[in-house]
Amino acid sequence: MDKADDYLLCLIQKLITECEKICTPKAACTLFSKPAFDPDKGTMLLNNESFFLNNIVLNALSESLEIAVFIGTCGFEVEKFSKQLMLNTQTLEGYIVDLIGSEIAEGMADYIHKRVALEFEAQGSHSSNRFSPGYCKWPVADQQLLFRLMNTNNCGVQLTPSSLMIPVKSVSGIIGLGNKVQNSGYSCNICKEEYCLYREKRQQPNLFKA
């Protein structure tokens, strides 16, 4: 069993190194002021776009004076590498590379979140958790509105009519900013989304941890 574990760890590290050589991660963020929240409808009006956030996300953002809209992506290269491995019947390797691509994309979202938080903390303000369309009952269709706000500042990420991001290994979302905003962790006990990206996030393995 130890030998199998050693083999897998070596394989993962090898594939991480290969992915680091070929990936082209990007991140972008745009700030919007004066969001208007309607608790009765569960909506947020931002720059003339009306988002149906639902109660969980709206409650977390309701004290925000500004909203940071962001997009982060791993790029196309890692996805192509994963598909190539799968086609060559290297299923395990292809699956691991697919997971690495997800980690890179999420890492770009983490990077934006930390940069925004540090900048606003220096101004005496605070940042909320970050939220993405599709989580906490926020409709995935609102992705279209989010990308409309970002306009060309989208890191080259495109949307299909069904709101799927291309490259797939991409993350988008919003962060609330303001004096009364709090980062309170993800309330997994009140959300029933079984496959949520943020569910028990602190317990998930980090492929890049030394």
Residue pairs with C-beta under 8 A, 6 or more apart in sequence:
11 92
11 93
11 96
12 96
12 207
15 93
15 96
15 97
15 100
16 100
16 207
16 208
18 81
19 78
19 81
19 97
19 100
19 101
19 104
22 77
22 78
22 81
23 74
23 75
23 77
23 78
23 101
23 104
24 75
24 76
24 77
25 72
25 73
25 74
25 75
25 104
25 105
25 107
25 108
26 72
26 73
26 75
26 108
26 155
26 156
27 70
27 71
27 72
27 73
27 108
27 109
27 111
27 112
27 155
28 70
28 71
28 72
28 150
28 153
28 154
28 155
29 68
29 69
29 70
29 71
29 112
29 115
29 116
30 68
30 69
30 70
30 149
30 150
30 153
31 66
31 67
31 68
31 69
31 177
32 46
32 47
32 66
32 67
32 68
32 69
32 149
33 65
33 66
34 65
34 66
35 44
35 45
35 46
35 61
35 64
35 65
35 66
35 67
35 176
36 44
36 45
36 46
37 43
37 44
37 45
37 58
37 61
37 62
38 44
38 45
39 55
39 58
39 62
41 52
42 52
42 53
42 54
42 55
42 58
43 50
43 51
43 52
43 53
43 58
44 50
44 51
44 53
44 58
44 61
44 67
45 51
46 67
46 69
46 149
47 149
49 145
49 148
49 149
50 145
51 138
51 142
51 145
51 146
52 138
52 139
52 142
53 61
53 131
53 138
54 136
54 137
54 138
56 136
56 137
56 187
56 190
56 191
57 131
57 135
57 136
57 138
60 128
60 129
60 131
60 176
60 184
61 67
61 128
61 131
61 174
61 176
61 181
63 176
63 178
63 179
63 180
63 181
63 182
64 128
64 176
64 177
64 178
64 181
65 125
65 177
65 178
65 179
66 176
66 177
66 178
67 174
67 175
67 176
67 177
68 112
68 116
68 127
68 174
68 175
68 176
68 177
69 146
69 149
69 150
69 172
69 173
69 174
70 109
70 112
70 113
70 116
70 130
70 171
70 172
70 173
70 174
70 175
71 147
71 150
71 153
71 154
71 155
71 157
71 170
71 171
71 172
72 105
72 106
72 107
72 108
72 109
72 111
72 112
72 155
72 170
72 171
72 172
73 105
73 108
73 155
73 156
73 157
73 165
73 167
73 169
73 170
73 171
74 101
74 102
74 104
74 105
74 108
74 167
74 169
74 170
75 167
75 169
76 167
78 97
78 100
78 101
78 104
78 169
79 98
79 101
79 167
79 168
79 169
81 97
82 94
82 95
82 97
82 98
82 101
83 94
84 94
85 91
85 93
85 94
85 97
86 94
99 207
100 207
101 169
102 169
103 206
103 207
103 208
104 169
105 169
105 170
105 171
106 171
106 197
107 208
108 171
109 130
109 171
109 173
112 175
113 127
113 130
113 175
116 127
116 175
116 177
117 126
117 127
117 175
117 183
120 126
120 127
120 177
121 127
124 179
125 177
125 178
125 179
125 181
126 177
126 178
126 179
126 180
126 181
126 182
126 183
127 175
127 176
127 177
127 181
127 183
128 175
128 176
128 177
128 181
128 182
128 183
129 175
129 183
129 184
129 185
129 186
129 198
130 173
130 174
130 175
131 138
131 173
131 174
131 175
132 138
132 171
132 172
132 173
132 174
132 197
133 139
133 140
133 141
133 142
133 143
133 146
133 163
133 172
133 173
134 140
134 143
135 191
135 193
135 196
135 197
135 198
136 191
136 193
136 196
137 191
137 193
140 163
141 163
143 159
143 163
143 165
143 172
144 159
144 163
146 172
146 173
146 174
147 154
147 157
147 159
147 172
150 172
155 170
157 165
157 166
157 167
157 170
157 172
158 165
158 166
159 165
159 166
160 166
165 172
186 198
186 199
186 201
188 196
188 198
188 199
188 200
191 199
193 199
